[in-house]
Amino acid sequence: MNVDIGFVTQLGMGHREAVTIAADHGYDYVEVMLDGAGARDRLAPRRDELRTTLADHGVDCTVHLPFGSIDPGSPFDAVRSGAVAELEAHVDLASALGATKATLHPTTDAWGPAHDDATVGDAIVESVRHLDGYAADRDVELVAENIPKGRFDTNRIDELLDRTDVSMCLDTGHARVDGRDDGGIAALIDAHADRISHFHLNDVRGPSDEHLPIGSGFVDFERLFRALPDDWAGTLSAEVFTHDAGYLGHSLDRIEESLAATGTGGAEGRE
């Protein structure tokens, strides 16, 4: 396998700090959270500074698009079009930073009892199709993340992949919330390895979204990596809720150990 490994920046973590941690521990990239201090209106004036910091440290970047406050699946046209416009602006920022990928939550906050499943699904699909093309035109790969209890969780992600050309970001913790054990996640990887381009790796001790350092929970990452084909190429982001560089370093070590144990050359593919 040919993989790059990074980590998702957390709220309250300075961008220079994150890049320095990545360089010191041997991460290939940082996945910059474009929300809070990283939202475009706050980060755009400092984008050249961040890009220079990345280049000076030899670290690449991807981004995580904002979510929660943005509703790309709203059944209300004006709300949905506004959300899409805001996401476009963040994709533009991602391109300006030199990001290779942008993670998207294909979700909606629509009130379930008032809006039927098909209408909500169609709205999300329409937005994803548009944003996927918009990002591709700017040399950014859009990756749609499985969101637990969302319209396109791991139990329904097939529909989104069938109806769009978007790549997938598989979040291991979210898959556990959906009720999948290691075998269930491995089966999903096996079924969609050709569309999975990006992972959010986080450990859990049960069906909850704990975002523990890799190796601190019970996820068998070696088993998950074995489900990927030998020639798979993609990116692996540790999404660990910590500002502690030690835990991020430990997570990288455990990811590399799991890749090496598969015997596919995954860890060596980073050299």
Secondary structure, DSSP 8 states (H G I E B T S, - for coil): -EEEEEEE--TT--HHHHHHHHHHHT-SEEEEE-SGGGSHHHHGGGHHHHHHHHHHHT-EEEEE---SS--TT-SSHHHHHHHHHHHHHHHHHHHHHT-SEEEE-------GGGS-HHHHHHHHHHHHHHHHHHHHTTT-EEEEE--TTSTTSTTTHHHHHHH---EEEEEHHHHHHTT--HHHHHHHHHHHTTTEEEEEE-B-SSSS---B-TTSSS--HHHHHHTS-TT-EEEEEE--S---HHHHHHHHHHHHHHHHHTTSSTTGGG-
